[in-house]
Amino acid sequence: MTEATDSRPIVAITMGDASGIGPEIIMKALARADVYAMCRPLVIGDAIRLREAGAIAKAGLEVAALLGPEGARYGQGTVDCIDLGLIPAGHPFGQLSPLSGEAAYRYIERATRLVQAGAADAICTAPLSKEALHAAGHKYPGHTELLAHLTGTPEVSMMLVAPKLRVIHVTTHIGLIDAIRKIEPGLVERVIARGRDTLQKSGIAEPRIGVCGINPHAGENGLFGQGEEEEKIIPAVAACRAKGWKVDGPLPADTLFFRAARGDFDLVVAMYHDQGHGPVKVMGLEAGVNITIGLPVVRTSVDHGTAFDIAGKGIADEGSLVEALRQAVDLAPKRG
């Protein structure tokens, strides 16, 4: 297939924290024929590190070190890597490293520029270490906030996708008391709108959306909490329903996740980090995907961390990365 006729999207895969499992799961994923059938993977990272990880994982792949996307061939058997040359040979696996944190930042920065320039269609990120990122002087809570900064996006949302469950978050990486303080009807309505728009673009014409309450039993008509549901959530749900959208809530989170998993809802709106993350990870951590909603670029990610405890051992599972690539392909602008 020539460049002109190849309809597979180009997905920029960032290597994440070089001390974690990112390099291994990338090499394992790119040994799979189904990945090349659906996309043209372009790794943004360090060729030396990928070769080391490939040997550990027994991936049996070559790594082509590139200066830019122009030399990529996208053929199975050779991993195309835009080589930033930041990680030296023999850099330890499984140890927190400011060098790895700095490199992780640089990979994301380069991938973002590639997509903005039209040289790639989506970004798929391997995990980074927030602590290493901070040690390198980049004070972001994670990928989501970093990408928002790099793209000049004032507000984004995190969506997690697992088998039988999709969850979008109103708040994420802040403390629970701060999260409750931050939640307000305008924010809830904007998050619902971002989630609905994303599902419509993925082919769901009229998404069914369930909105969690904040308190146990969604406050149970004022019995629990201090009226947070009435003040912060009900006006947003009413505004969405007035537009004809299929939005229900606020609903008790415990039963809402059960109902969504059995198929009653296409999307759950969680109010805070653990309310949404817990059920998703129970449903399938190894197949979970993290999607940043609201960016001008498509970004998906594995739904797990750097796993320093098993990094460099060749035993990390690539399933979540493969699913993240699949979601990136589904959301990426179509070529051809």
Steps between C-alpha positions, in 0.01 A plus 500: 500500500632847419468801729232640270281190517568379856191579705643374829541789745848585623503466879786664691580271794692671779740276690400631844737457792805314370553343843154342498324241287420734210786391272420131557128523431567708189733234361253223586208688343695576181582134455128441432365487146159636608660828609651561155174399336320791668762777518846627413680515837774759545681489834630824652774392737852359513614231259765364738241450772257332263769257386583415862131450582446293187783266598359463851150431365633272222299700248728415206473847344742744343485868598553771238633821658351796311549875512143565391189328362616523137712186518239276662401188302230359730576137425458226758834372623667841531392757757514856367630727777559873494811479715547785748819344637433589863544167680850345518563129453461303821278758671345313797149359478270520800656806663362852527709726277481873425666420166212269411254767614660761274504259207132414551418870478703540181329203332157653565616840382630357171192284440271798554692704244480215249121476525456876492710508181292225338789251499306263730130446562488408870711457812509181707700526822688240700498570875713766663591553866349816648773501765775477238330770292495729805863412583591623152334834573173446312227558759202337332270246668523274194466461124155662487607830649831500311327455166251774585794734565686403181191554284376813679174329596333660804286203602512128419342185640626150569301207363577142598385213281488138617308197379130589541567838663586859403553767766572873465615700801388844616811531718816287505835568665396710799405411857144399581413816696642714219310295243165556672578870522587515130189322371236744375215476245688662213794263535273194525309608188821555303634158597174332397515687167861395434421138574188500285683662208778240517257208498306649210823531300572134575164397354247509786227729367318567830718402797324402822680679782472430872626763745631401844407681817764618743358363823388145589166419332542827303409689815163322535298822478713686751552224757873480424739787439424871490291527185786451256289309249231768492752782474769356273358220284123523452512834311754357257295187436189713448684720248614195304156341499354830376717454190344159440803305618455161669646590840387357835613597848625560749491127569661295780846408373495142629192398302578725202826319423322166522228618262755644256698176496187304407428740213251757630735794435767579242687736732529569873591846625706465820542793733851427630806285431444187708125491435574434133836326510408224745219339296694529172805325641288224651344447156837444335825681580690306235260615227421848628564814294535863605378763251549875536182673384493861380850530355555615141696174454389141560674345801451158651706318761541181693302499824786388722820639642871450448510180710858553616477175699489289182677733255789342313378145561316446173175397669288816455176451306450705184120454487409848624737663248347302213153611610622859530629482143165360388317791664743748342424352159125526562525865604765619252404703192444266209746492211420411141 
